[in-house]
Amino acid sequence: MSEKKELLSGICLGSFGVYVAFEALKLPYVSEFGPGPGFFPLWIGIGLILLSLLLIVANLFASTAVESSESQSRTAVGRALVGWSGLMLAIGLLHWLGFGLSLALLAAFLILALERRSPWVALSVAFGLALGFHAIFALALGLSLPAGPWGF
């Protein structure tokens, strides 16, 4: 039963991605100052389509032996709630800490709490994400991300 749910999820996600991409094509791709209002929705739609295809293909070629138990279900729900709570906290801290620091803290929290990796891995990924977002948005695209009281 789980395979059918995942296949249906992939189809729904792909359909939504197609809708987003087609709607984005109606908007200007570039503007005189950089990316236009259709730039990000188009690429988000394309990403949704590609990821849904990946989900569909993986589901079609997956083995039929799927283990499901009550404890795995509760663990999955608990992990989802922890991840959701971390995201909500990061959104709440965005105003006070800025985008870069909120993103770094969220990434570190998710890696430490959900993936149970070492603090060095968490700090490295968090720092890399913050620098990557700054490089893409602030330096390459010339857009400003929400800054906290310390300017980042």
Backbone as JSON Lines, residues from 0, in Angstrom:
{"i":0,"aa":"M","n":[0.82,-1.19,0.0],"ca":[0.0,0.0,0.0],"c":[0.86,1.26,0.0]}
{"i":1,"aa":"S","n":[1.99,1.21,0.69],"ca":[2.86,2.37,0.78],"c":[3.42,2.75,-0.59]}
{"i":2,"aa":"E","n":[3.68,1.72,-1.44],"ca":[4.23,2.01,-2.77],"c":[3.24,2.83,-3.59]}
{"i":3,"aa":"K","n":[1.96,2.5,-3.47],"ca":[0.95,3.23,-4.24],"c":[0.84,4.68,-3.76]}
{"i":4,"aa":"K","n":[0.99,4.87,-2.46],"ca":[0.93,6.23,-1.92],"c":[2.1,7.06,-2.43]}
{"i":5,"aa":"E","n":[3.28,6.47,-2.46],"ca":[4.45,7.19,-2.94],"c":[4.34,7.46,-4.44]}
{"i":6,"aa":"L","n":[3.82,6.51,-5.19],"ca":[3.63,6.72,-6.62],"c":[2.62,7.84,-6.86]}
{"i":7,"aa":"L","n":[1.53,7.83,-6.12],"ca":[0.53,8.89,-6.23],"c":[1.11,10.24,-5.82]}
{"i":8,"aa":"S","n":[1.92,10.25,-4.78],"ca":[2.58,11.49,-4.35],"c":[3.49,12.02,-5.45]}
{"i":9,"aa":"G","n":[4.24,11.13,-6.1],"ca":[5.11,11.55,-7.19],"c":[4.33,12.13,-8.35]}
{"i":10,"aa":"I","n":[3.2,11.51,-8.67],"ca":[2.37,12.01,-9.77],"c":[1.79,13.38,-9.41]}
{"i":11,"aa":"C","n":[1.3,13.53,-8.19],"ca":[0.75,14.83,-7.76],"c":[1.83,15.91,-7.73]}
{"i":12,"aa":"L","n":[3.0,15.57,-7.23],"ca":[4.11,16.52,-7.17],"c":[4.52,16.93,-8.58]}
{"i":13,"aa":"G","n":[4.59,15.95,-9.49],"ca":[4.95,16.26,-10.88],"c":[3.91,17.14,-11.55]}
{"i":14,"aa":"S","n":[2.65,16.86,-11.3],"ca":[1.58,17.68,-11.87],"c":[1.66,19.12,-11.35]}
{"i":15,"aa":"F","n":[1.92,19.26,-10.07],"ca":[2.07,20.6,-9.5],"c":[3.28,21.3,-10.1]}
{"i":16,"aa":"G","n":[4.38,20.58,-10.3],"ca":[5.57,21.16,-10.91],"c":[5.31,21.64,-12.32]}
{"i":17,"aa":"V","n":[4.55,20.85,-13.1],"ca":[4.19,21.26,-14.46],"c":[3.35,22.54,-14.42]}
{"i":18,"aa":"Y","n":[2.4,22.58,-13.49],"ca":[1.55,23.78,-13.35],"c":[2.4,25.01,-13.0]}
{"i":19,"aa":"V","n":[3.3,24.85,-12.04],"ca":[4.15,25.98,-11.62],"c":[5.02,26.45,-12.78]}
{"i":20,"aa":"A","n":[5.62,25.5,-13.51],"ca":[6.5,25.88,-14.63],"c":[5.72,26.59,-15.73]}
{"i":21,"aa":"F","n":[4.54,26.08,-16.07],"ca":[3.75,26.74,-17.12],"c":[3.26,28.12,-16.7]}
{"i":22,"aa":"E","n":[2.88,28.27,-15.45],"ca":[2.47,29.59,-14.97],"c":[3.65,30.55,-14.95]}
{"i":23,"aa":"A","n":[4.83,30.04,-14.62],"ca":[6.03,30.89,-14.57],"c":[6.42,31.36,-15.97]}
{"i":24,"aa":"L","n":[6.12,30.55,-16.98],"ca":[6.45,30.95,-18.35],"c":[5.65,32.17,-18.8]}
{"i":25,"aa":"K","n":[4.55,32.45,-18.13],"ca":[3.74,33.63,-18.47],"c":[4.36,34.92,-17.92]}
{"i":26,"aa":"L","n":[5.3,34.77,-17.0],"ca":[5.94,35.93,-16.36],"c":[7.29,36.2,-17.03]}
{"i":27,"aa":"P","n":[7.77,37.43,-16.97],"ca":[9.09,37.73,-17.54],"c":[10.2,36.98,-16.81]}
{"i":28,"aa":"Y","n":[11.08,36.35,-17.59],"ca":[12.18,35.58,-17.02],"c":[13.27,36.49,-16.45]}
{"i":29,"aa":"V","n":[13.54,37.61,-17.11],"ca":[14.53,38.57,-16.64],"c":[13.9,39.96,-16.62]}
{"i":30,"aa":"S","n":[14.49,40.81,-15.79],"ca":[14.08,42.21,-15.75],"c":[15.31,43.06,-15.98]}
{"i":31,"aa":"E","n":[15.14,44.34,-15.96],"ca":[16.29,45.22,-16.21],"c":[17.29,45.21,-15.05]}
{"i":32,"aa":"F","n":[16.89,44.7,-13.9],"ca":[17.78,44.67,-12.74],"c":[18.31,43.29,-12.42]}
{"i":33,"aa":"G","n":[17.89,42.26,-13.13],"ca":[18.34,40.9,-12.85],"c":[17.22,39.91,-13.13]}
{"i":34,"aa":"P","n":[17.12,38.88,-12.31],"ca":[16.07,37.88,-12.54],"c":[14.69,38.49,-12.43]}
{"i":35,"aa":"G","n":[13.83,38.1,-13.35],"ca":[12.46,38.61,-13.34],"c":[11.57,37.78,-12.44]}
{"i":36,"aa":"P","n":[10.29,38.12,-12.39],"ca":[9.37,37.41,-11.51],"c":[9.12,35.96,-11.93]}
{"i":37,"aa":"G","n":[9.5,35.58,-13.14],"ca":[9.31,34.2,-13.57],"c":[10.52,33.32,-13.39]}
{"i":38,"aa":"F","n":[11.66,33.91,-12.98],"ca":[12.9,33.16,-12.87],"c":[12.82,32.04,-11.83]}
{"i":39,"aa":"F","n":[12.56,32.39,-10.58],"ca":[12.54,31.39,-9.52],"c":[11.37,30.41,-9.64]}
{"i":40,"aa":"P","n":[10.15,30.87,-9.95],"ca":[9.07,29.88,-10.11],"c":[9.34,28.86,-11.21]}
{"i":41,"aa":"L","n":[9.97,29.3,-12.31],"ca":[10.27,28.36,-13.38],"c":[11.23,27.28,-12.9]}
{"i":42,"aa":"W","n":[12.29,27.69,-12.21],"ca":[13.27,26.71,-11.76],"c":[12.74,25.87,-10.61]}
{"i":43,"aa":"I","n":[11.86,26.42,-9.81],"ca":[11.22,25.61,-8.77],"c":[10.32,24.57,-9.43]}
{"i":44,"aa":"G","n":[9.58,24.96,-10.45],"ca":[8.73,24.01,-11.16],"c":[9.54,22.9,-11.82]}
{"i":45,"aa":"I","n":[10.65,23.28,-12.45],"ca":[11.52,22.28,-13.07],"c":[12.09,21.34,-12.01]}
{"i":46,"aa":"G","n":[12.49,21.89,-10.87],"ca":[12.99,21.05,-9.78],"c":[11.93,20.09,-9.27]}
{"i":47,"aa":"L","n":[10.71,20.59,-9.13],"ca":[9.61,19.71,-8.68],"c":[9.37,18.59,-9.68]}
{"i":48,"aa":"I","n":[9.41,18.9,-10.95],"ca":[9.21,17.88,-11.98],"c":[10.31,16.82,-11.91]}
{"i":49,"aa":"L","n":[11.56,17.26,-11.82],"ca":[12.68,16.31,-11.78],"c":[12.63,15.44,-10.53]}
{"i":50,"aa":"L","n":[12.35,16.05,-9.39],"ca":[12.28,15.27,-8.16],"c":[11.1,14.31,-8.15]}
{"i":51,"aa":"S","n":[9.99,14.72,-8.75],"ca":[8.85,13.8,-8.81],"c":[9.14,12.64,-9.74]}
{"i":52,"aa":"L","n":[9.85,12.89,-10.85],"ca":[10.25,11.8,-11.73],"c":[11.18,10.84,-11.01]}
{"i":53,"aa":"L","n":[12.08,11.38,-10.22],"ca":[12.98,10.54,-9.43],"c":[12.19,9.68,-8.45]}
{"i":54,"aa":"L","n":[11.2,10.26,-7.8],"ca":[10.36,9.52,-6.86],"c":[9.56,8.44,-7.58]}
{"i":55,"aa":"I","n":[9.02,8.75,-8.73],"ca":[8.24,7.77,-9.49],"c":[9.12,6.62,-9.95]}
{"i":56,"aa":"V","n":[10.27,6.93,-10.53],"ca":[11.17,5.89,-11.02],"c":[11.68,5.02,-9.87]}
{"i":57,"aa":"A","n":[12.07,5.65,-8.78],"ca":[12.54,4.89,-7.63],"c":[11.43,3.99,-7.09]}
{"i":58,"aa":"N","n":[10.21,4.48,-7.11],"ca":[9.09,3.68,-6.62],"c":[8.79,2.52,-7.55]}
{"i":59,"aa":"L","n":[8.89,2.72,-8.85],"ca":[8.6,1.65,-9.8],"c":[9.63,0.54,-9.75]}
{"i":60,"aa":"F","n":[10.88,0.89,-9.47],"ca":[11.94,-0.11,-9.44],"c":[12.29,-0.59,-8.03]}
{"i":61,"aa":"A","n":[11.56,-0.12,-7.04],"ca":[11.83,-0.53,-5.66],"c":[11.35,-1.96,-5.45]}
{"i":62,"aa":"S","n":[11.99,-2.62,-4.52],"ca":[11.56,-3.98,-4.2],"c":[10.21,-3.93,-3.49]}
{"i":63,"aa":"T","n":[9.47,-4.98,-3.63],"ca":[8.14,-5.02,-3.05],"c":[8.16,-5.34,-1.57]}
{"i":64,"aa":"A","n":[9.31,-5.75,-1.06],"ca":[9.4,-6.08,0.36],"c":[9.61,-4.79,1.15]}
{"i":65,"aa":"V","n":[8.55,-4.29,1.72],"ca":[8.59,-3.07,2.51],"c":[8.22,-3.42,3.94]}
{"i":66,"aa":"E","n":[9.11,-3.08,4.85],"ca":[8.83,-3.35,6.25],"c":[8.15,-2.14,6.86]}
{"i":67,"aa":"S","n":[7.05,-2.37,7.54],"ca":[6.41,-1.28,8.25],"c":[5.95,-1.81,9.59]}
{"i":68,"aa":"S","n":[6.21,-1.03,10.59],"ca":[5.79,-1.41,11.92],"c":[5.33,-0.17,12.66]}
{"i":69,"aa":"E","n":[4.69,-0.41,13.77],"ca":[4.17,0.7,14.57],"c":[5.3,1.57,15.11]}
{"i":70,"aa":"S","n":[6.41,0.95,15.52],"ca":[7.51,1.74,16.08],"c":[8.19,2.59,15.01]}
{"i":71,"aa":"Q","n":[8.32,2.06,13.79],"ca":[8.9,2.86,12.71],"c":[7.99,4.04,12.38]}
{"i":72,"aa":"S","n":[6.71,3.83,12.43],"ca":[5.76,4.89,12.14],"c":[5.85,6.0,13.18]}
{"i":73,"aa":"R","n":[5.92,5.62,14.45],"ca":[6.03,6.63,15.51],"c":[7.36,7.37,15.43]}
{"i":74,"aa":"T","n":[8.42,6.67,15.1],"ca":[9.73,7.31,14.96],"c":[9.69,8.32,13.81]}
{"i":75,"aa":"A","n":[9.08,7.94,12.71],"ca":[8.99,8.85,11.56],"c":[8.18,10.09,11.91]}
{"i":76,"aa":"V","n":[7.09,9.91,12.62],"ca":[6.26,11.06,13.01],"c":[7.05,11.97,13.96]}
{"i":77,"aa":"G","n":[7.76,11.37,14.9],"ca":[8.57,12.16,15.84],"c":[9.66,12.95,15.13]}
{"i":78,"aa":"R","n":[10.32,12.32,14.17],"ca":[11.37,13.01,13.41],"c":[10.78,14.15,12.59]}
{"i":79,"aa":"A","n":[9.61,13.92,12.01],"ca":[8.96,14.97,11.23],"c":[8.59,16.15,12.12]}
{"i":80,"aa":"L","n":[8.09,15.87,13.32],"ca":[7.73,16.96,14.24],"c":[8.95,17.73,14.72]}
{"i":81,"aa":"V","n":[10.05,17.03,14.96],"ca":[11.29,17.71,15.36],"c":[11.78,18.61,14.23]}
{"i":82,"aa":"G","n":[11.76,18.09,13.0],"ca":[12.18,18.9,11.85],"c":[11.28,20.1,11.64]}
{"i":83,"aa":"W","n":[9.97,19.9,11.75],"ca":[9.02,20.99,11.59],"c":[9.22,22.04,12.68]}
{"i":84,"aa":"S","n":[9.42,21.59,13.91],"ca":[9.64,22.52,15.03],"c":[10.9,23.34,14.81]}
{"i":85,"aa":"G","n":[11.96,22.69,14.32],"ca":[13.19,23.42,14.03],"c":[12.99,24.47,12.95]}
{"i":86,"aa":"L","n":[12.22,24.13,11.93],"ca":[11.93,25.09,10.86],"c":[11.12,26.27,11.39]}
{"i":87,"aa":"M","n":[10.13,26.01,12.21],"ca":[9.31,27.09,12.78],"c":[10.15,28.0,13.69]}
{"i":88,"aa":"L","n":[11.05,27.41,14.45],"ca":[11.93,28.2,15.3],"c":[12.86,29.07,14.46]}
{"i":89,"aa":"A","n":[13.38,28.5,13.37],"ca":[14.26,29.28,12.49],"c":[13.51,30.44,11.85]}
{"i":90,"aa":"I","n":[12.27,30.2,11.45],"ca":[11.46,31.29,10.89],"c":[11.21,32.36,11.94]}
{"i":91,"aa":"G","n":[10.95,31.94,13.18],"ca":[10.72,32.91,14.25],"c":[11.97,33.72,14.58]}
{"i":92,"aa":"L","n":[13.14,33.12,14.44],"ca":[14.4,33.81,14.74],"c":[14.92,34.65,13.57]}
{"i":93,"aa":"L","n":[14.3,34.51,12.41],"ca":[14.77,35.2,11.22],"c":[14.85,36.7,11.42]}
{"i":94,"aa":"H","n":[13.86,37.28,12.07],"ca":[13.82,38.73,12.28],"c":[14.98,39.2,13.17]}
{"i":95,"aa":"W","n":[15.31,38.42,14.18],"ca":[16.33,38.84,15.14],"c":[17.74,38.44,14.73]}
{"i":96,"aa":"L","n":[17.89,37.32,14.03],"ca":[19.22,36.84,13.71],"c":[19.63,37.06,12.25]}
{"i":97,"aa":"G","n":[18.66,37.28,11.38],"ca":[18.96,37.41,9.96],"c":[18.88,36.06,9.28]}
{"i":98,"aa":"F","n":[18.86,36.11,7.94],"ca":[18.67,34.88,7.16],"c":[19.86,33.93,7.29]}
{"i":99,"aa":"G","n":[21.06,34.45,7.14],"ca":[22.24,33.6,7.14],"c":[22.42,32.83,8.44]}
{"i":100,"aa":"L","n":[22.3,33.51,9.55],"ca":[22.48,32.85,10.84],"c":[21.31,31.92,11.15]}
{"i":101,"aa":"S","n":[20.09,32.3,10.79],"ca":[18.93,31.42,11.0],"c":[19.07,30.14,10.19]}
{"i":102,"aa":"L","n":[19.5,30.28,8.93],"ca":[19.7,29.12,8.08],"c":[20.8,28.22,8.63]}
{"i":103,"aa":"A","n":[21.88,28.82,9.07],"ca":[22.99,28.04,9.63],"c":[22.55,27.29,10.88]}
{"i":104,"aa":"L","n":[21.82,27.95,11.76],"ca":[21.34,27.28,12.97],"c":[20.35,26.16,12.64]}
{"i":105,"aa":"L","n":[19.48,26.39,11.68],"ca":[18.53,25.35,11.28],"c":[19.27,24.14,10.71]}
{"i":106,"aa":"A","n":[20.21,24.38,9.82],"ca":[20.97,23.27,9.23],"c":[21.73,22.5,10.3]}
{"i":107,"aa":"A","n":[22.38,23.21,11.21],"ca":[23.12,22.54,12.28],"c":[22.18,21.73,13.17]}
{"i":108,"aa":"F","n":[21.04,22.3,13.51],"ca":[20.07,21.59,14.35],"c":[19.57,20.32,13.67]}
{"i":109,"aa":"L","n":[19.2,20.43,12.39],"ca":[18.69,19.26,11.68],"c":[19.74,18.16,11.55]}
{"i":110,"aa":"I","n":[20.97,18.55,11.31],"ca":[22.04,17.56,11.17],"c":[22.34,16.91,12.51]}
{"i":111,"aa":"L","n":[22.35,17.71,13.57],"ca":[22.63,17.14,14.9],"c":[21.45,16.33,15.44]}
{"i":112,"aa":"A","n":[20.24,16.87,15.34],"ca":[19.09,16.23,15.97],"c":[18.53,15.07,15.15]}
{"i":113,"aa":"L","n":[18.47,15.23,13.84],"ca":[17.84,14.19,13.03],"c":[18.83,13.2,12.45]}
{"i":114,"aa":"E","n":[19.96,13.69,12.0],"ca":[20.94,12.8,11.38],"c":[21.96,12.25,12.36]}
{"i":115,"aa":"R","n":[22.02,12.85,13.53],"ca":[22.95,12.41,14.57],"c":[24.4,12.34,14.08]}
{"i":116,"aa":"R","n":[24.8,13.38,13.37],"ca":[26.18,13.49,12.89],"c":[27.0,14.27,13.9]}
{"i":117,"aa":"S","n":[28.28,14.33,13.66],"ca":[29.17,15.02,14.59],"c":[28.95,16.53,14.51]}
{"i":118,"aa":"P","n":[29.29,17.23,15.58],"ca":[29.17,18.69,15.56],"c":[30.02,19.35,14.47]}
{"i":119,"aa":"W","n":[31.15,18.74,14.14],"ca":[32.0,19.31,13.1],"c":[31.31,19.25,11.74]}
{"i":120,"aa":"V","n":[30.63,18.16,11.46],"ca":[29.89,18.05,10.2],"c":[28.77,19.09,10.19]}
{"i":121,"aa":"A","n":[28.07,19.2,11.3],"ca":[26.95,20.15,11.38],"c":[27.45,21.58,11.18]}
{"i":122,"aa":"L","n":[28.52,21.95,11.83],"ca":[29.07,23.3,11.69],"c":[29.6,23.55,10.28]}
{"i":123,"aa":"S","n":[30.22,22.56,9.69],"ca":[30.75,22.72,8.33],"c":[29.62,22.93,7.32]}
{"i":124,"aa":"V","n":[28.58,22.11,7.42],"ca":[27.46,22.25,6.49],"c":[26.74,23.58,6.72]}
{"i":125,"aa":"A","n":[26.54,23.94,7.98],"ca":[25.85,25.19,8.3],"c":[26.63,26.39,7.75]}
{"i":126,"aa":"F","n":[27.92,26.4,7.96],"ca":[28.76,27.49,7.47],"c":[28.77,27.51,5.94]}
{"i":127,"aa":"G","n":[28.87,26.33,5.32],"ca":[28.87,26.25,3.86],"c":[27.55,26.72,3.25]}
{"i":128,"aa":"L","n":[26.43,26.35,3.87],"ca":[25.12,26.81,3.38],"c":[24.99,28.32,3.48]}
{"i":129,"aa":"A","n":[25.38,28.87,4.61],"ca":[25.28,30.32,4.8],"c":[26.14,31.05,3.77]}
{"i":130,"aa":"L","n":[27.36,30.57,3.57],"ca":[28.24,31.2,2.57],"c":[27.69,31.01,1.16]}
{"i":131,"aa":"G","n":[27.17,29.83,0.88],"ca":[26.63,29.55,-0.45],"c":[25.44,30.44,-0.78]}
{"i":132,"aa":"F","n":[24.52,30.58,0.18],"ca":[23.36,31.45,-0.05],"c":[23.8,32.89,-0.22]}
{"i":133,"aa":"H","n":[24.78,33.33,0.57],"ca":[25.28,34.69,0.43],"c":[25.93,34.88,-0.94]}
{"i":134,"aa":"A","n":[26.71,33.9,-1.38],"ca":[27.39,34.01,-2.67],"c":[26.39,34.05,-3.82]}
{"i":135,"aa":"I","n":[25.35,33.21,-3.74],"ca":[24.38,33.17,-4.83],"c":[23.51,34.42,-4.85]}
{"i":136,"aa":"F","n":[22.92,34.74,-3.71],"ca":[21.94,35.82,-3.71],"c":[22.58,37.21,-3.63]}
{"i":137,"aa":"A","n":[23.48,37.41,-2.69],"ca":[24.05,38.75,-2.5],"c":[25.1,39.08,-3.55]}
{"i":138,"aa":"L","n":[26.0,38.16,-3.82],"ca":[27.09,38.47,-4.73],"c":[26.71,38.24,-6.19]}
{"i":139,"aa":"A","n":[26.19,37.08,-6.52],"ca":[25.92,36.76,-7.93],"c":[24.66,37.48,-8.45]}
{"i":140,"aa":"L","n":[23.6,37.5,-7.65],"ca":[22.34,38.08,-8.12],"c":[22.13,39.52,-7.65]}
{"i":141,"aa":"G","n":[22.92,39.98,-6.71],"ca":[22.8,41.35,-6.22],"c":[21.56,41.58,-5.38]}
{"i":142,"aa":"L","n":[21.02,40.54,-4.79],"ca":[19.81,40.65,-3.96],"c":[20.22,40.66,-2.49]}
{"i":143,"aa":"S","n":[19.44,41.34,-1.69],"ca":[19.77,41.36,-0.27],"c":[18.86,40.39,0.47]}
{"i":144,"aa":"L","n":[19.44,39.62,1.34],"ca":[18.69,38.72,2.22],"c":[18.42,39.44,3.53]}
{"i":145,"aa":"P","n":[17.39,39.05,4.25],"ca":[17.11,39.71,5.54],"c":[18.33,39.6,6.47]}
{"i":146,"aa":"A","n":[18.74,40.73,6.99],"ca":[19.92,40.78,7.87],"c":[19.48,41.0,9.3]}
{"i":147,"aa":"G","n":[20.25,40.45,10.2],"ca":[19.97,40.63,11.63],"c":[20.68,41.85,12.15]}
{"i":148,"aa":"P","n":[20.71,42.01,13.44],"ca":[21.34,43.2,14.04],"c":[22.85,43.26,13.79]}
{"i":149,"aa":"W","n":[23.47,42.15,13.46],"ca":[24.92,42.14,13.24],"c":[25.26,42.3,11.76]}
{"i":150,"aa":"G","n":[24.26,42.46,10.91],"ca":[24.51,42.71,9.51],"c":[24.6,41.5,8.62]}
{"i":151,"aa":"F","n":[24.36,40.31,9.19],"ca":[24.39,39.1,8.34],"c":[23.24,38.2,8.65]}
